[in-house]
Amino acid sequence: MSQAMVVGGARCHADSVGATCQPMPLAFLRSGDAAKVVRVRGKGEVHHHLENLGFVEGAPVSVLSEQAGNIIVQIKGASVALDRSVASKIIVA
């Protein structure tokens, strides 16, 4: 039998094999949630800027504050404010 839970903001299912988490946009996390970056969607200037800020595969990220989809996160020791559209490009699990 499988059991649903939330781990690091990602919806996870626990069964006899272990827990599996579904990747989701960073915009879906709430204050106090933590996760790891899976990938950054899109190309071009915004994608490059997010990588320079530390949003790279495997980087831990935690949500310090959120309101209406706009969030302030901590990544690589820095606080970064993101609007909903940009936070939706960052996939975490």
PyMOL Python script that loads the backbone (N, CA, C, O; Angstrom):
from pymol import cmd

cmd.read_pdbstr("""\
ATOM      1  N   MET A   1       0.843  -1.180   0.000  1.00  0.00           N
ATOM      2  CA  MET A   1       0.000   0.000   0.000  1.00  0.00           C
ATOM      3  C   MET A   1       0.888   1.242   0.000  1.00  0.00           C
ATOM      4  O   MET A   1       1.890   1.294   0.713  1.00  0.00           O
ATOM      5  N   SER A   2       0.528   2.217  -0.780  1.00  0.00           N
ATOM      6  CA  SER A   2       1.321   3.445  -0.902  1.00  0.00           C
ATOM      7  C   SER A   2       0.716   4.538  -0.036  1.00  0.00           C
ATOM      8  O   SER A   2      -0.496   4.577   0.177  1.00  0.00           O
ATOM      9  N   GLN A   3       1.569   5.423   0.460  1.00  0.00           N
ATOM     10  CA  GLN A   3       1.141   6.490   1.354  1.00  0.00           C
ATOM     11  C   GLN A   3       1.708   7.799   0.819  1.00  0.00           C
ATOM     12  O   GLN A   3       2.903   7.887   0.537  1.00  0.00           O
ATOM     13  N   ALA A   4       0.845   8.833   0.675  1.00  0.00           N
ATOM     14  CA  ALA A   4       1.294  10.128   0.159  1.00  0.00           C
ATOM     15  C   ALA A   4       1.840  10.981   1.291  1.00  0.00           C
ATOM     16  O   ALA A   4       1.333  10.942   2.413  1.00  0.00           O
ATOM     17  N   MET A   5       2.885  11.757   0.985  1.00  0.00           N
ATOM     18  CA  MET A   5       3.461  12.686   1.956  1.00  0.00           C
ATOM     19  C   MET A   5       4.129  13.813   1.192  1.00  0.00           C
ATOM     20  O   MET A   5       4.290  13.736  -0.026  1.00  0.00           O
ATOM     21  N   VAL A   6       4.515  14.855   1.905  1.00  0.00           N
ATOM     22  CA  VAL A   6       5.250  15.956   1.295  1.00  0.00           C
ATOM     23  C   VAL A   6       6.625  16.004   1.936  1.00  0.00           C
ATOM     24  O   VAL A   6       6.745  16.104   3.157  1.00  0.00           O
ATOM     25  N   VAL A   7       7.666  15.931   1.108  1.00  0.00           N
ATOM     26  CA  VAL A   7       9.043  15.987   1.578  1.00  0.00           C
ATOM     27  C   VAL A   7       9.732  17.091   0.802  1.00  0.00           C
ATOM     28  O   VAL A   7       9.803  17.039  -0.426  1.00  0.00           O
ATOM     29  N   GLY A   8      10.239  18.084   1.504  1.00  0.00           N
ATOM     30  CA  GLY A   8      10.937  19.180   0.830  1.00  0.00           C
ATOM     31  C   GLY A   8      10.089  19.881  -0.193  1.00  0.00           C
ATOM     32  O   GLY A   8      10.592  20.361  -1.209  1.00  0.00           O
ATOM     33  N   GLY A   9       8.781  19.942   0.073  1.00  0.00           N
ATOM     34  CA  GLY A   9       7.883  20.624  -0.836  1.00  0.00           C
ATOM     35  C   GLY A   9       7.424  19.783  -2.003  1.00  0.00           C
ATOM     36  O   GLY A   9       6.519  20.190  -2.731  1.00  0.00           O
ATOM     37  N   ALA A  10       8.023  18.613  -2.205  1.00  0.00           N
ATOM     38  CA  ALA A  10       7.649  17.753  -3.323  1.00  0.00           C
ATOM     39  C   ALA A  10       6.671  16.693  -2.851  1.00  0.00           C
ATOM     40  O   ALA A  10       6.806  16.178  -1.740  1.00  0.00           O
ATOM     41  N   ARG A  11       5.698  16.363  -3.671  1.00  0.00           N
ATOM     42  CA  ARG A  11       4.759  15.315  -3.331  1.00  0.00           C
ATOM     43  C   ARG A  11       5.459  13.983  -3.529  1.00  0.00           C
ATOM     44  O   ARG A  11       5.958  13.678  -4.612  1.00  0.00           O
ATOM     45  N   CYS A  12       5.487  13.197  -2.467  1.00  0.00           N
ATOM     46  CA  CYS A  12       6.184  11.922  -2.485  1.00  0.00           C
ATOM     47  C   CYS A  12       5.218  10.807  -2.140  1.00  0.00           C
ATOM     48  O   CYS A  12       4.207  11.033  -1.475  1.00  0.00           O
ATOM     49  N   HIS A  13       5.530   9.608  -2.591  1.00  0.00           N
ATOM     50  CA  HIS A  13       4.750   8.420  -2.270  1.00  0.00           C
ATOM     51  C   HIS A  13       5.686   7.384  -1.674  1.00  0.00           C
ATOM     52  O   HIS A  13       6.702   7.024  -2.269  1.00  0.00           O
ATOM     53  N   ALA A  14       5.329   6.914  -0.497  1.00  0.00           N
ATOM     54  CA  ALA A  14       6.123   5.884   0.166  1.00  0.00           C
ATOM     55  C   ALA A  14       5.442   4.538  -0.047  1.00  0.00           C
ATOM     56  O   ALA A  14       4.228   4.410   0.110  1.00  0.00           O
ATOM     57  N   ASP A  15       6.231   3.551  -0.402  1.00  0.00           N
ATOM     58  CA  ASP A  15       5.729   2.184  -0.506  1.00  0.00           C
ATOM     59  C   ASP A  15       6.799   1.256   0.033  1.00  0.00           C
ATOM     60  O   ASP A  15       7.757   1.708   0.661  1.00  0.00           O
ATOM     61  N   SER A  16       6.647  -0.019  -0.202  1.00  0.00           N
ATOM     62  CA  SER A  16       7.604  -0.984   0.345  1.00  0.00           C
ATOM     63  C   SER A  16       8.995  -0.834  -0.261  1.00  0.00           C
ATOM     64  O   SER A  16       9.974  -1.301   0.322  1.00  0.00           O
ATOM     65  N   VAL A  17       9.095  -0.197  -1.411  1.00  0.00           N
ATOM     66  CA  VAL A  17      10.385  -0.026  -2.080  1.00  0.00           C
ATOM     67  C   VAL A  17      11.123   1.194  -1.558  1.00  0.00           C
ATOM     68  O   VAL A  17      12.353   1.193  -1.521  1.00  0.00           O
ATOM     69  N   GLY A  18      10.406   2.234  -1.153  1.00  0.00           N
ATOM     70  CA  GLY A  18      11.013   3.482  -0.681  1.00  0.00           C
ATOM     71  C   GLY A  18      10.124   4.649  -1.033  1.00  0.00           C
ATOM     72  O   GLY A  18       8.932   4.474  -1.284  1.00  0.00           O
ATOM     73  N   ALA A  19      10.688   5.829  -1.053  1.00  0.00           N
ATOM     74  CA  ALA A  19       9.918   7.030  -1.371  1.00  0.00           C
ATOM     75  C   ALA A  19      10.337   7.556  -2.734  1.00  0.00           C
ATOM     76  O   ALA A  19      11.524   7.599  -3.057  1.00  0.00           O
ATOM     77  N   THR A  20       9.356   7.953  -3.525  1.00  0.00           N
ATOM     78  CA  THR A  20       9.630   8.584  -4.812  1.00  0.00           C
ATOM     79  C   THR A  20       8.986   9.960  -4.805  1.00  0.00           C
ATOM     80  O   THR A  20       7.834  10.100  -4.395  1.00  0.00           O
ATOM     81  N   CYS A  21       9.713  10.980  -5.252  1.00  0.00           N
ATOM     82  CA  CYS A  21       9.219  12.356  -5.243  1.00  0.00           C
ATOM     83  C   CYS A  21       9.027  12.845  -6.665  1.00  0.00           C
ATOM     84  O   CYS A  21       9.834  12.563  -7.550  1.00  0.00           O
ATOM     85  N   GLN A  22       7.948  13.578  -6.869  1.00  0.00           N
ATOM     86  CA  GLN A  22       7.665  14.158  -8.176  1.00  0.00           C
ATOM     87  C   GLN A  22       8.289  15.542  -8.254  1.00  0.00           C
ATOM     88  O   GLN A  22       8.055  16.370  -7.374  1.00  0.00           O
ATOM     89  N   PRO A  23       9.068  15.807  -9.275  1.00  0.00           N
ATOM     90  CA  PRO A  23       9.605  17.163  -9.452  1.00  0.00           C
ATOM     91  C   PRO A  23       8.459  18.158  -9.655  1.00  0.00           C
ATOM     92  O   PRO A  23       7.419  17.817 -10.220  1.00  0.00           O
ATOM     93  N   MET A  24       8.665  19.385  -9.187  1.00  0.00           N
ATOM     94  CA  MET A  24       7.659  20.433  -9.318  1.00  0.00           C
ATOM     95  C   MET A  24       8.347  21.785  -9.407  1.00  0.00           C
ATOM     96  O   MET A  24       9.507  21.919  -9.018  1.00  0.00           O
ATOM     97  N   PRO A  25       7.639  22.794  -9.918  1.00  0.00           N
ATOM     98  CA  PRO A  25       8.225  24.136  -9.968  1.00  0.00           C
ATOM     99  C   PRO A  25       8.475  24.695  -8.574  1.00  0.00           C
ATOM    100  O   PRO A  25       7.703  24.442  -7.649  1.00  0.00           O
ATOM    101  N   LEU A  26       9.537  25.441  -8.429  1.00  0.00           N
ATOM    102  CA  LEU A  26       9.884  26.082  -7.170  1.00  0.00           C
ATOM    103  C   LEU A  26       8.741  26.965  -6.672  1.00  0.00           C
ATOM    104  O   LEU A  26       8.581  27.133  -5.463  1.00  0.00           O
ATOM    105  N   ALA A  27       7.954  27.523  -7.567  1.00  0.00           N
ATOM    106  CA  ALA A  27       6.834  28.395  -7.201  1.00  0.00           C
ATOM    107  C   ALA A  27       5.794  27.673  -6.347  1.00  0.00           C
ATOM    108  O   ALA A  27       5.018  28.331  -5.654  1.00  0.00           O
ATOM    109  N   PHE A  28       5.756  26.330  -6.376  1.00  0.00           N
ATOM    110  CA  PHE A  28       4.777  25.565  -5.604  1.00  0.00           C
ATOM    111  C   PHE A  28       5.180  25.380  -4.148  1.00  0.00           C
ATOM    112  O   PHE A  28       4.341  24.996  -3.333  1.00  0.00           O
ATOM    113  N   LEU A  29       6.437  25.639  -3.793  1.00  0.00           N
ATOM    114  CA  LEU A  29       6.877  25.463  -2.420  1.00  0.00           C
ATOM    115  C   LEU A  29       6.357  26.591  -1.539  1.00  0.00           C
ATOM    116  O   LEU A  29       6.030  27.676  -2.021  1.00  0.00           O
ATOM    117  N   ARG A  30       6.288  26.318  -0.257  1.00  0.00           N
ATOM    118  CA  ARG A  30       5.802  27.289   0.716  1.00  0.00           C
ATOM    119  C   ARG A  30       6.896  27.621   1.707  1.00  0.00           C
ATOM    120  O   ARG A  30       7.918  26.937   1.764  1.00  0.00           O
ATOM    121  N   SER A  31       6.689  28.654   2.476  1.00  0.00           N
ATOM    122  CA  SER A  31       7.655  29.101   3.474  1.00  0.00           C
ATOM    123  C   SER A  31       8.062  27.945   4.381  1.00  0.00           C
ATOM    124  O   SER A  31       7.208  27.238   4.915  1.00  0.00           O
ATOM    125  N   GLY A  32       9.368  27.755   4.551  1.00  0.00           N
ATOM    126  CA  GLY A  32       9.895  26.674   5.382  1.00  0.00           C
ATOM    127  C   GLY A  32      10.238  25.412   4.618  1.00  0.00           C
ATOM    128  O   GLY A  32      10.932  24.549   5.154  1.00  0.00           O
ATOM    129  N   ASP A  33       9.772  25.272   3.372  1.00  0.00           N
ATOM    130  CA  ASP A  33      10.081  24.092   2.563  1.00  0.00           C
ATOM    131  C   ASP A  33      11.518  24.146   2.056  1.00  0.00           C
ATOM    132  O   ASP A  33      12.075  25.223   1.841  1.00  0.00           O
ATOM    133  N   ALA A  34      12.102  22.981   1.870  1.00  0.00           N
ATOM    134  CA  ALA A  34      13.449  22.874   1.303  1.00  0.00           C
ATOM    135  C   ALA A  34      13.433  21.797   0.233  1.00  0.00           C
ATOM    136  O   ALA A  34      12.657  20.845   0.316  1.00  0.00           O
ATOM    137  N   ALA A  35      14.278  21.940  -0.761  1.00  0.00           N
ATOM    138  CA  ALA A  35      14.343  20.974  -1.861  1.00  0.00           C
ATOM    139  C   ALA A  35      15.703  21.095  -2.543  1.00  0.00           C
ATOM    140  O   ALA A  35      16.560  21.868  -2.114  1.00  0.00           O
ATOM    141  N   LYS A  36      15.885  20.321  -3.606  1.00  0.00           N
ATOM    142  CA  LYS A  36      17.088  20.418  -4.439  1.00  0.00           C
ATOM    143  C   LYS A  36      16.675  20.749  -5.858  1.00  0.00           C
ATOM    144  O   LYS A  36      15.642  20.286  -6.341  1.00  0.00           O
ATOM    145  N   VAL A  37      17.481  21.544  -6.513  1.00  0.00           N
ATOM    146  CA  VAL A  37      17.214  21.918  -7.902  1.00  0.00           C
ATOM    147  C   VAL A  37      17.424  20.687  -8.783  1.00  0.00           C
ATOM    148  O   VAL A  37      18.460  20.026  -8.707  1.00  0.00           O
ATOM    149  N   VAL A  38      16.439  20.390  -9.611  1.00  0.00           N
ATOM    150  CA  VAL A  38      16.534  19.291 -10.578  1.00  0.00           C
ATOM    151  C   VAL A  38      17.015  19.831 -11.918  1.00  0.00           C
ATOM    152  O   VAL A  38      17.901  19.257 -12.551  1.00  0.00           O
ATOM    153  N   ARG A  39      16.410  20.960 -12.348  1.00  0.00           N
ATOM    154  CA  ARG A  39      16.825  21.605 -13.596  1.00  0.00           C
ATOM    155  C   ARG A  39      16.195  22.978 -13.685  1.00  0.00           C
ATOM    156  O   ARG A  39      15.273  23.310 -12.939  1.00  0.00           O
ATOM    157  N   VAL A  40      16.708  23.770 -14.612  1.00  0.00           N
ATOM    158  CA  VAL A  40      16.134  25.079 -14.904  1.00  0.00           C
ATOM    159  C   VAL A  40      15.632  25.020 -16.335  1.00  0.00           C
ATOM    160  O   VAL A  40      16.396  24.758 -17.264  1.00  0.00           O
ATOM    161  N   ARG A  41      14.320  25.268 -16.506  1.00  0.00           N
ATOM    162  CA  ARG A  41      13.718  25.201 -17.836  1.00  0.00           C
ATOM    163  C   ARG A  41      14.024  26.469 -18.624  1.00  0.00           C
ATOM    164  O   ARG A  41      14.307  27.522 -18.054  1.00  0.00           O
ATOM    165  N   GLY A  42      13.962  26.343 -19.934  1.00  0.00           N
ATOM    166  CA  GLY A  42      14.139  27.494 -20.797  1.00  0.00           C
ATOM    167  C   GLY A  42      15.597  27.698 -21.186  1.00  0.00           C
ATOM    168  O   GLY A  42      16.498  26.997 -20.725  1.00  0.00           O
ATOM    169  N   LYS A  43      15.785  28.663 -22.031  1.00  0.00           N
ATOM    170  CA  LYS A  43      17.119  29.002 -22.533  1.00  0.00           C
ATOM    171  C   LYS A  43      17.299  30.505 -22.484  1.00  0.00           C
ATOM    172  O   LYS A  43      16.383  31.250 -22.138  1.00  0.00           O
ATOM    173  N   GLY A  44      18.477  30.928 -22.832  1.00  0.00           N
ATOM    174  CA  GLY A  44      18.716  32.355 -22.983  1.00  0.00           C
ATOM    175  C   GLY A  44      19.155  33.056 -21.720  1.00  0.00           C
ATOM    176  O   GLY A  44      19.696  32.449 -20.796  1.00  0.00           O
ATOM    177  N   GLU A  45      18.906  34.354 -21.710  1.00  0.00           N
ATOM    178  CA  GLU A  45      19.409  35.247 -20.679  1.00  0.00           C
ATOM    179  C   GLU A  45      18.922  34.900 -19.273  1.00  0.00           C
ATOM    180  O   GLU A  45      19.717  34.893 -18.333  1.00  0.00           O
ATOM    181  N   VAL A  46      17.629  34.612 -19.116  1.00  0.00           N
ATOM    182  CA  VAL A  46      17.084  34.289 -17.791  1.00  0.00           C
ATOM    183  C   VAL A  46      17.695  32.998 -17.264  1.00  0.00           C
ATOM    184  O   VAL A  46      18.082  32.921 -16.098  1.00  0.00           O
ATOM    185  N   HIS A  47      17.782  31.986 -18.118  1.00  0.00           N
ATOM    186  CA  HIS A  47      18.379  30.701 -17.731  1.00  0.00           C
ATOM    187  C   HIS A  47      19.827  30.907 -17.271  1.00  0.00           C
ATOM    188  O   HIS A  47      20.235  30.385 -16.233  1.00  0.00           O
ATOM    189  N   HIS A  48      20.575  31.650 -18.028  1.00  0.00           N
ATOM    190  CA  HIS A  48      21.985  31.918 -17.692  1.00  0.00           C
ATOM    191  C   HIS A  48      22.089  32.692 -16.374  1.00  0.00           C
ATOM    192  O   HIS A  48      22.944  32.387 -15.542  1.00  0.00           O
ATOM    193  N   HIS A  49      21.231  33.684 -16.184  1.00  0.00           N
ATOM    194  CA  HIS A  49      21.250  34.477 -14.957  1.00  0.00           C
ATOM    195  C   HIS A  49      20.938  33.604 -13.736  1.00  0.00           C
ATOM    196  O   HIS A  49      21.589  33.739 -12.700  1.00  0.00           O
ATOM    197  N   LEU A  50      19.949  32.708 -13.851  1.00  0.00           N
ATOM    198  CA  LEU A  50      19.599  31.823 -12.734  1.00  0.00           C
ATOM    199  C   LEU A  50      20.756  30.884 -12.394  1.00  0.00           C
ATOM    200  O   LEU A  50      21.012  30.626 -11.218  1.00  0.00           O
ATOM    201  N   GLU A  51      21.448  30.378 -13.395  1.00  0.00           N
ATOM    202  CA  GLU A  51      22.620  29.529 -13.140  1.00  0.00           C
ATOM    203  C   GLU A  51      23.699  30.322 -12.407  1.00  0.00           C
ATOM    204  O   GLU A  51      24.333  29.800 -11.490  1.00  0.00           O
ATOM    205  N   ASN A  52      23.913  31.567 -12.798  1.00  0.00           N
ATOM    206  CA  ASN A  52      24.910  32.411 -12.125  1.00  0.00           C
ATOM    207  C   ASN A  52      24.537  32.681 -10.666  1.00  0.00           C
ATOM    208  O   ASN A  52      25.419  32.875  -9.829  1.00  0.00           O
ATOM    209  N   LEU A  53      23.242  32.695 -10.357  1.00  0.00           N
ATOM    210  CA  LEU A  53      22.792  32.901  -8.985  1.00  0.00           C
ATOM    211  C   LEU A  53      22.939  31.634  -8.133  1.00  0.00           C
ATOM    212  O   LEU A  53      22.826  31.690  -6.908  1.00  0.00           O
ATOM    213  N   GLY A  54      23.191  30.491  -8.787  1.00  0.00           N
ATOM    214  CA  GLY A  54      23.371  29.240  -8.048  1.00  0.00           C
ATOM    215  C   GLY A  54      22.311  28.197  -8.294  1.00  0.00           C
ATOM    216  O   GLY A  54      22.371  27.117  -7.706  1.00  0.00           O
ATOM    217  N   PHE A  55      21.337  28.482  -9.145  1.00  0.00           N
ATOM    218  CA  PHE A  55      20.286  27.516  -9.443  1.00  0.00           C
ATOM    219  C   PHE A  55      20.792  26.513 -10.477  1.00  0.00           C
ATOM    220  O   PHE A  55      20.482  26.602 -11.665  1.00  0.00           O
ATOM    221  N   VAL A  56      21.579  25.556  -9.985  1.00  0.00           N
ATOM    222  CA  VAL A  56      22.152  24.502 -10.817  1.00  0.00           C
ATOM    223  C   VAL A  56      21.718  23.155 -10.259  1.00  0.00           C
ATOM    224  O   VAL A  56      21.328  23.059  -9.095  1.00  0.00           O
ATOM    225  N   GLU A  57      21.784  22.124 -11.073  1.00  0.00           N
ATOM    226  CA  GLU A  57      21.362  20.784 -10.674  1.00  0.00           C
ATOM    227  C   GLU A  57      22.026  20.349  -9.371  1.00  0.00           C
ATOM    228  O   GLU A  57      23.248  20.405  -9.230  1.00  0.00           O
ATOM    229  N   GLY A  58      21.191  19.913  -8.419  1.00  0.00           N
ATOM    230  CA  GLY A  58      21.677  19.406  -7.144  1.00  0.00           C
ATOM    231  C   GLY A  58      21.828  20.445  -6.055  1.00  0.00           C
ATOM    232  O   GLY A  58      22.069  20.083  -4.903  1.00  0.00           O
ATOM    233  N   ALA A  59      21.698  21.718  -6.374  1.00  0.00           N
ATOM    234  CA  ALA A  59      21.861  22.774  -5.371  1.00  0.00           C
ATOM    235  C   ALA A  59      20.678  22.776  -4.403  1.00  0.00           C
ATOM    236  O   ALA A  59      19.526  22.785  -4.837  1.00  0.00           O
ATOM    237  N   PRO A  60      20.954  22.769  -3.088  1.00  0.00           N
ATOM    238  CA  PRO A  60      19.864  22.861  -2.124  1.00  0.00           C
ATOM    239  C   PRO A  60      19.296  24.280  -2.089  1.00  0.00           C
ATOM    240  O   PRO A  60      20.035  25.261  -2.172  1.00  0.00           O
ATOM    241  N   VAL A  61      17.976  24.368  -1.966  1.00  0.00           N
ATOM    242  CA  VAL A  61      17.299  25.655  -1.920  1.00  0.00           C
ATOM    243  C   VAL A  61      16.210  25.576  -0.848  1.00  0.00           C
ATOM    244  O   VAL A  61      15.527  24.559  -0.726  1.00  0.00           O
ATOM    245  N   SER A  62      16.053  26.645  -0.075  1.00  0.00           N
ATOM    246  CA  SER A  62      14.988  26.669   0.932  1.00  0.00           C
ATOM    247  C   SER A  62      14.204  27.973   0.804  1.00  0.00           C
ATOM    248  O   SER A  62      14.758  29.026   0.492  1.00  0.00           O
ATOM    249  N   VAL A  63      12.911  27.873   1.053  1.00  0.00           N
ATOM    250  CA  VAL A  63      12.026  29.026   0.931  1.00  0.00           C
ATOM    251  C   VAL A  63      11.980  29.761   2.261  1.00  0.00           C
ATOM    252  O   VAL A  63      11.572  29.200   3.278  1.00  0.00           O
ATOM    253  N   LEU A  64      12.397  31.013   2.245  1.00  0.00           N
ATOM    254  CA  LEU A  64      12.379  31.844   3.445  1.00  0.00           C
ATOM    255  C   LEU A  64      11.030  32.526   3.624  1.00  0.00           C
ATOM    256  O   LEU A  64      10.550  32.681   4.747  1.00  0.00           O
ATOM    257  N   SER A  65      10.423  32.932   2.514  1.00  0.00           N
ATOM    258  CA  SER A  65       9.157  33.651   2.550  1.00  0.00           C
ATOM    259  C   SER A  65       8.461  33.492   1.213  1.00  0.00           C
ATOM    260  O   SER A  65       9.116  33.408   0.174  1.00  0.00           O
ATOM    261  N   GLU A  66       7.128  33.448   1.232  1.00  0.00           N
ATOM    262  CA  GLU A  66       6.376  33.399  -0.019  1.00  0.00           C
ATOM    263  C   GLU A  66       5.063  34.129   0.146  1.00  0.00           C
ATOM    264  O   GLU A  66       4.461  34.138   1.220  1.00  0.00           O
ATOM    265  N   GLN A  67       4.628  34.747  -0.951  1.00  0.00           N
ATOM    266  CA  GLN A  67       3.341  35.429  -0.952  1.00  0.00           C
ATOM    267  C   GLN A  67       2.845  35.513  -2.386  1.00  0.00           C
ATOM    268  O   GLN A  67       3.497  36.107  -3.245  1.00  0.00           O
ATOM    269  N   ALA A  68       1.703  34.923  -2.635  1.00  0.00           N
ATOM    270  CA  ALA A  68       1.067  34.934  -3.960  1.00  0.00           C
ATOM    271  C   ALA A  68       1.990  34.394  -5.049  1.00  0.00           C
ATOM    272  O   ALA A  68       1.956  34.877  -6.181  1.00  0.00           O
ATOM    273  N   GLY A  69       2.807  33.406  -4.724  1.00  0.00           N
ATOM    274  CA  GLY A  69       3.690  32.800  -5.719  1.00  0.00           C
ATOM    275  C   GLY A  69       5.046  33.468  -5.840  1.00  0.00           C
ATOM    276  O   GLY A  69       5.977  32.869  -6.379  1.00  0.00           O
ATOM    277  N   ASN A  70       5.181  34.692  -5.353  1.00  0.00           N
ATOM    278  CA  ASN A  70       6.473  35.373  -5.337  1.00  0.00           C
ATOM    279  C   ASN A  70       7.209  34.910  -4.088  1.00  0.00           C
ATOM    280  O   ASN A  70       6.623  34.863  -3.006  1.00  0.00           O
ATOM    281  N   ILE A  71       8.490  34.567  -4.225  1.00  0.00           N
ATOM    282  CA  ILE A  71       9.185  33.964  -3.092  1.00  0.00           C
ATOM    283  C   ILE A  71      10.569  34.559  -2.862  1.00  0.00           C
ATOM    284  O   ILE A  71      11.185  35.130  -3.762  1.00  0.00           O
ATOM    285  N   ILE A  72      11.030  34.408  -1.639  1.00  0.00           N
ATOM    286  CA  ILE A  72      12.412  34.705  -1.280  1.00  0.00           C
ATOM    287  C   ILE A  72      13.011  33.384  -0.846  1.00  0.00           C
ATOM    288  O   ILE A  72      12.506  32.732   0.068  1.00  0.00           O
ATOM    289  N   VAL A  73      14.096  32.988  -1.507  1.00  0.00           N
ATOM    290  CA  VAL A  73      14.734  31.708  -1.208  1.00  0.00           C
ATOM    291  C   VAL A  73      16.165  31.921  -0.765  1.00  0.00           C
ATOM    292  O   VAL A  73      16.767  32.965  -1.015  1.00  0.00           O
ATOM    293  N   GLN A  74      16.695  30.908  -0.102  1.00  0.00           N
ATOM    294  CA  GLN A  74      18.119  30.916   0.227  1.00  0.00           C
ATOM    295  C   GLN A  74      18.770  29.832  -0.618  1.00  0.00           C
ATOM    296  O   GLN A  74      18.345  28.676  -0.617  1.00  0.00           O
ATOM    297  N   ILE A  75      19.818  30.234  -1.342  1.00  0.00           N
ATOM    298  CA  ILE A  75      20.575  29.303  -2.166  1.00  0.00           C
ATOM    299  C   ILE A  75      22.039  29.711  -2.120  1.00  0.00           C
ATOM    300  O   ILE A  75      22.373  30.880  -2.316  1.00  0.00           O
ATOM    301  N   LYS A  76      22.895  28.760  -1.864  1.00  0.00           N
ATOM    302  CA  LYS A  76      24.332  28.999  -1.783  1.00  0.00           C
ATOM    303  C   LYS A  76      24.684  30.156  -0.847  1.00  0.00           C
ATOM    304  O   LYS A  76      25.580  30.947  -1.142  1.00  0.00           O
ATOM    305  N   GLY A  77      23.970  30.252   0.293  1.00  0.00           N
ATOM    306  CA  GLY A  77      24.261  31.264   1.298  1.00  0.00           C
ATOM    307  C   GLY A  77      23.718  32.645   1.014  1.00  0.00           C
ATOM    308  O   GLY A  77      23.959  33.568   1.791  1.00  0.00           O
ATOM    309  N   ALA A  78      22.991  32.815  -0.081  1.00  0.00           N
ATOM    310  CA  ALA A  78      22.450  34.131  -0.433  1.00  0.00           C
ATOM    311  C   ALA A  78      20.927  34.083  -0.467  1.00  0.00           C
ATOM    312  O   ALA A  78      20.340  33.047  -0.778  1.00  0.00           O
ATOM    313  N   SER A  79      20.297  35.197  -0.148  1.00  0.00           N
ATOM    314  CA  SER A  79      18.847  35.325  -0.266  1.00  0.00           C
ATOM    315  C   SER A  79      18.534  35.930  -1.627  1.00  0.00           C
ATOM    316  O   SER A  79      19.116  36.940  -2.024  1.00  0.00           O
ATOM    317  N   VAL A  80      17.597  35.290  -2.342  1.00  0.00           N
ATOM    318  CA  VAL A  80      17.241  35.719  -3.691  1.00  0.00           C
ATOM    319  C   VAL A  80      15.723  35.829  -3.783  1.00  0.00           C
ATOM    320  O   VAL A  80      15.010  34.903  -3.396  1.00  0.00           O
ATOM    321  N   ALA A  81      15.226  36.954  -4.290  1.00  0.00           N
ATOM    322  CA  ALA A  81      13.794  37.152  -4.515  1.00  0.00           C
ATOM    323  C   ALA A  81      13.465  36.790  -5.958  1.00  0.00           C
ATOM    324  O   ALA A  81      14.160  37.205  -6.886  1.00  0.00           O
ATOM    325  N   LEU A  82      12.397  36.011  -6.139  1.00  0.00           N
ATOM    326  CA  LEU A  82      11.976  35.581  -7.468  1.00  0.00           C
ATOM    327  C   LEU A  82      10.482  35.820  -7.629  1.00  0.00           C
ATOM    328  O   LEU A  82       9.707  35.586  -6.702  1.00  0.00           O
ATOM    329  N   ASP A  83      10.075  36.291  -8.816  1.00  0.00           N
ATOM    330  CA  ASP A  83       8.638  36.384  -9.044  1.00  0.00           C
ATOM    331  C   ASP A  83       8.117  35.025  -9.517  1.00  0.00           C
ATOM    332  O   ASP A  83       8.891  34.129  -9.854  1.00  0.00           O
ATOM    333  N   ARG A  84       6.801  34.895  -9.532  1.00  0.00           N
ATOM    334  CA  ARG A  84       6.164  33.609  -9.829  1.00  0.00           C
ATOM    335  C   ARG A  84       6.603  33.034 -11.178  1.00  0.00           C
ATOM    336  O   ARG A  84       6.847  31.832 -11.280  1.00  0.00           O
ATOM    337  N   SER A  85       6.708  33.867 -12.208  1.00  0.00           N
ATOM    338  CA  SER A  85       7.043  33.353 -13.544  1.00  0.00           C
ATOM    339  C   SER A  85       8.468  32.788 -13.580  1.00  0.00           C
ATOM    340  O   SER A  85       8.709  31.768 -14.226  1.00  0.00           O
ATOM    341  N   VAL A  86       9.404  33.436 -12.898  1.00  0.00           N
ATOM    342  CA  VAL A  86      10.781  32.941 -12.872  1.00  0.00           C
ATOM    343  C   VAL A  86      10.874  31.707 -11.994  1.00  0.00           C
ATOM    344  O   VAL A  86      11.540  30.740 -12.365  1.00  0.00           O
ATOM    345  N   ALA A  87      10.213  31.716 -10.823  1.00  0.00           N
ATOM    346  CA  ALA A  87      10.233  30.557  -9.924  1.00  0.00           C
ATOM    347  C   ALA A  87       9.620  29.331 -10.586  1.00  0.00           C
ATOM    348  O   ALA A  87       9.967  28.204 -10.233  1.00  0.00           O
ATOM    349  N   SER A  88       8.716  29.529 -11.539  1.00  0.00           N
ATOM    350  CA  SER A  88       8.106  28.410 -12.254  1.00  0.00           C
ATOM    351  C   SER A  88       9.058  27.735 -13.223  1.00  0.00           C
ATOM    352  O   SER A  88       8.818  26.598 -13.628  1.00  0.00           O
ATOM    353  N   LYS A  89      10.134  28.410 -13.604  1.00  0.00           N
ATOM    354  CA  LYS A  89      11.127  27.834 -14.513  1.00  0.00           C
ATOM    355  C   LYS A  89      12.124  26.915 -13.789  1.00  0.00           C
ATOM    356  O   LYS A  89      12.840  26.144 -14.427  1.00  0.00           O
ATOM    357  N   ILE A  90      12.163  27.006 -12.457  1.00  0.00           N
ATOM    358  CA  ILE A  90      13.109  26.215 -11.663  1.00  0.00           C
ATOM    359  C   ILE A  90      12.380  24.981 -11.144  1.00  0.00           C
ATOM    360  O   ILE A  90      11.418  25.101 -10.385  1.00  0.00           O
ATOM    361  N   ILE A  91      12.832  23.801 -11.548  1.00  0.00           N
ATOM    362  CA  ILE A  91      12.203  22.544 -11.151  1.00  0.00           C
ATOM    363  C   ILE A  91      12.985  21.942  -9.995  1.00  0.00           C
ATOM    364  O   ILE A  91      14.205  21.790 -10.068  1.00  0.00           O
ATOM    365  N   VAL A  92      12.264  21.597  -8.917  1.00  0.00           N
ATOM    366  CA  VAL A  92      12.884  21.059  -7.706  1.00  0.00           C
ATOM    367  C   VAL A  92      12.233  19.743  -7.302  1.00  0.00           C
ATOM    368  O   VAL A  92      11.132  19.421  -7.748  1.00  0.00           O
ATOM    369  N   ALA A  93      12.912  18.998  -6.467  1.00  0.00           N
ATOM    370  CA  ALA A  93      12.341  17.768  -5.888  1.00  0.00           C
ATOM    371  C   ALA A  93      12.925  17.592  -4.500  1.00  0.00           C
ATOM    372  O   ALA A  93      12.597  16.627  -3.810  1.00  0.00           O
TER     373      ALA A  93
END
""", "prot")
cmd.dss("prot")
cmd.show_as("cartoon", "prot")
cmd.util.cbc("prot")
cmd.orient("prot")
